[in-house]
Amino acid sequence: CLPPASGPVPATPHAQPFTADFSDANPAAMGFRIIGFAPNRPLRFRYSMTPSTEACPAPVGARIELVAEGNLDQDGQHSRFTRALVVDAHRELRALAPLRVERATE
């Protein structure tokens, strides 16, 4: 199954480590919980997940984009790390391309 779009969690990235709410009380985190991503340690980035469709079973060729954004130097510009995945013929997720990194040191 491809989970529903989720995030960003939290809404704003932080320069200092903080604990984000990935609990059942946060509807923006539902898709992350479905895939088992619910960090319980302090984070600095915000996370989002965007599937091309919400379906079960996941159709071959469906895509999902995972994004982590940070603003470690607090200048208002975000670093962005994006991973694109596709559902292959075996109904497994595989990376479409290398991790895309934009402004890594922000």
WOLINGI-V86091 format. One record per residue. RES is the residue in one small letter. OMEGA is omega in degrees with one decimal (none if undefined). BURIAL is b if it has 16 or more other ideal C-beta (glycine too) atoms within 10 Angstrom, else e. Layout:
BEGIN
((RES OMEGA BURIAL) (RES OMEGA BURIAL))
END
This chain:
BEGIN
((c 170.2 e) (l -177.8 b) (p 176.7 b) (p 174.2 e) (a -177.4 b) (s 175.4 b) (g 0.9 b) (p 175.1 b) (v -11.8 b) (p -178.1 b) (a -177.0 e) (t 174.9 e) (p -177.7 b) (h 176.6 b) (a 179.7 e) (q 179.3 e) (p -180.0 e) (f 178.6 e) (t 179.9 e) (a -177.8 b) (d 175.2 e) (f -176.0 b) (s 177.0 e) (d -179.4 e) (a -178.1 e) (n -178.7 b) (p 179.4 e) (a -176.7 b) (a -174.1 b) (m -179.0 b) (g 177.9 b) (f 178.6 b) (r -179.9 e) (i -179.7 e) (i 176.3 e) (g 178.2 e) (f 179.0 b) (a -176.0 e) (p 177.2 e) (n 176.8 e) (r -179.3 e) (p -178.1 e) (l 173.3 b) (r -175.3 b) (f 168.8 b) (r -173.0 b) (y 174.0 b) (s -177.4 b) (m -178.1 b) (t 174.9 e) (p 177.4 b) (s 177.7 b) (t 174.1 e) (e -172.9 e) (a 176.6 e) (c 0.7 e) (p 179.1 e) (a -179.4 b) (p 175.8 e) (v 179.6 e) (g 177.1 e) (a -176.9 b) (r 174.7 b) (i 178.8 b) (e 177.8 b) (l -176.0 b) (v 170.2 b) (a -179.9 b) (e 178.5 b) (g 177.1 b) (n -171.1 b) (l 179.9 b) (d 175.4 e) (q 179.5 e) (d 178.8 e) (g 176.1 e) (q -176.3 e) (h 164.1 b) (s -176.1 b) (r 178.4 b) (f -174.5 b) (t 175.7 e) (r 176.8 b) (a -179.4 b) (l 177.3 b) (v 174.8 b) (v -177.0 b) (d -176.6 e) (a 178.3 e) (h -178.8 e) (r 175.2 e) (e 177.8 e) (l 173.4 b) (r -178.8 e) (a 176.8 e) (l -175.4 e) (a 175.4 e) (p 175.2 e) (l 178.1 e) (r -177.2 e) (v 176.4 e) (e 177.7 e) (r -172.3 e) (a -174.0 e) (t 178.5 e) (e none b))
END
